[in-house]
């Protein structure tokens, strides 16, 4: 009950309350707490306390070495620290343990490969993520970014379009990136419209302001830049 309530608090963004409940659940049944350790790790990661998150993911894996999601989450923590080789090893293990439910892990491994400059491997992983979960907006967005970095702007824009269609409310970064693709095609009006939309969805997205300013400058609208 404590573990479930903790998960409800975490999903509601009440991380301190979640951690208190996870603590109580672990205290009451430490031997059967693999899932709770994993979830507390997620809460710590959401708070930016990666050292604590690692301790919890390690404990989850110690208690249940077959828990694919704990490897996947630890991999993401490694990626957040820039330890991409370690991240990929954990993603590999997660996929090996539960290949049918690995869409998120394939997407995240694709990001790690992209960050290493291995775009061919990244494409394979994004494709697999989309095959397993055709509704995963972020996988289309990430594949679009890989296409853009590969110079394939038309393909990038198609993927950005799909990501926005699937999850319009959480598409600020995708709008920004589609704006960059339009910018690179010389379609400044479309680029500015996308930067505006990115800023509307996320007024804290500094990159969108910077990109919009550059687009205004290229458009000759120096007062707006």
Buried (B, 14 or more C-beta within 10 A) or exposed (E): EBBEBBBEBBEEEBBEBBBBBBBBBBEEEEEEBBBBBBBBBBBBBEBEBBEBBBBBBBBBBEBBEEBBBBBBBBBBBBBEEEBBEBBBBBBBBBBEBBEEBBBBBBBBBBBBBBEBEBBEBBBBBBBBBBEBBEEBBBBBBBBBBBBBBBEBBEBBBBBBBBBBEBBEEBBBBBBBBBBBBBBEBEBBEBBBBBBBBBBEBBEEBEBBBEBBBBBBEBBEEEEEE
